[in-house]
Amino acid sequence: MSFPRKKILGYSLFIAVFTITLLLLTSCLSAANNGTKGALPAASYTNAGQALIPTETEALSDMPEELPALKADKSEPEADPPVGNEPGAGPEQASNVGYTLFLPLAADTKPAMPTVTSDTYVPIVPPASKPDKSGKPSSKISIPVLNYHSVAIDPGNIVVIPPDKLDAQMAYLHDHGYTPLSLEAFIRLLEGDSSEKAPEKPVLLTFDDGYLDNYEQAMPILAKYGFRATLFVSPGMTEQDGYLTWEQIKKMQAGGWDIQPHGMSHPHLPKLSADEQAYEIVEAKKQIEERLGTKADVFCYPYGEHNKTTLKLLKHHGFRYAFTTEQGFATNEQSPYLLKRLFVNGEEDLNAFIAKLPKLK
Ligand SMILES: [Zn+2]
């Protein structure tokens, strides 16, 4: 009798030891597991750290958080076409913002553009810094995009630049080694494409609205220096008094100008329904593409105005980039649909123009 009892006791002990061992093993394993999980974020942060530039998808999914940009934009509306009708609060504000930057005159207390100082300009150098795994450049790329409208004599109207002033500005750019880019070259540079040699001082010249004087005045002046530009045109306004005809637009295109959409009728997009916005955006794109046989997938917001719907529509309809009237250099750190430009005030002198340009260190 005593022997079986001992046996049972032995078995019990064995089972107890076995169970404890099992328990210990299980808890060890789970601790190890947690440890691995804990380590994961660190690893992915490292990867994320390399890609400081948001991808397009990220930028778009972030859009609601990019409201500050929307807000800033609304307060800097573009000139109302036709330019002559409105000496306009809009451009006035835009110019004040410009002054805030470079001159101490700023009566306007709007926050100065944080990204535009001589310190933050990084001249484009053929990427010494290699693109990371995602193919994105790993350094900041910053390009001045000048924003013109009408080229004529109209004293007191800051969105109209006299031809001789435009000529003097182009001469300055030419004499100081600036290279006005085609829109595609601009995009390649912004995207860090190192397949072609980057010019030392790139600049993108843009003209909004499609005024007749862009053909009669701006194009010959730019041609003198071998310069090209990008025209943002509202197809619904073509063939009207003071505006370009399609024949003229075709000649500009043949002269090296890139033609891109600016809404069908130059509307205040945020005031429209989603369907109306879609029509303004898509129809303008379609008309340009059909008439000129080129891609028209870079948008420019009329009055610089947009809302979340506008941004979603641009993405949905295959637009690659969009320009605002927000003041600053265009950089690869901005959302592709919120690229900044530099408003050229037709009333200011050459020194004020020069002050807008990058200061090379
Ligand atoms: Zn416009």
Residues whose N, C-alpha, C, O or C-beta is under 5 A from the ligand:
A	BS01	ZN	E78 A79 D208 D209 P302 Y303
